[in-house]
Amino acid sequence: MSQEAGRLVSLAENLAAEKKARDIMILEIGKVSVVADYFMIAGGANKIQVQAIADHIMQNLKEEGYPLLHREGYQEGLWVLLDYGSLVIHLFQPEEREFYNLERLWGHAPRLDTVSPML
């Protein structure tokens, strides 16, 4: 992991945790796909929490100089996707996370248990 990518992933993971995101998982998707280098998958209890996690991540990553390239699903708050280029963040409500099961779909990608802080 490059130092810059590591910093971005670590920041995003810590920001999600600050808003009590559930079951945060980091997948090294770049080993099996060209979609991105990393996926972060996390959950929120409901629409309000999913949006709060997304807002917190977007605001703080912008302040740190990481531009948001694309956002989807924010209004509905069921599955919010935040694309930062090398990192794509997926925030789910419980039913959507279980239904789409990205962990299984991308199960062949190496999983990083935790990202060491590179702040």
Helices and strands as residue ranges (DSSP letters): H 3-18, E 22-27, G 29-31, E 38-43, H 47-63, E 70-72, E 79-83, E 87-92, H 94-100, H 102-105, E 111-112
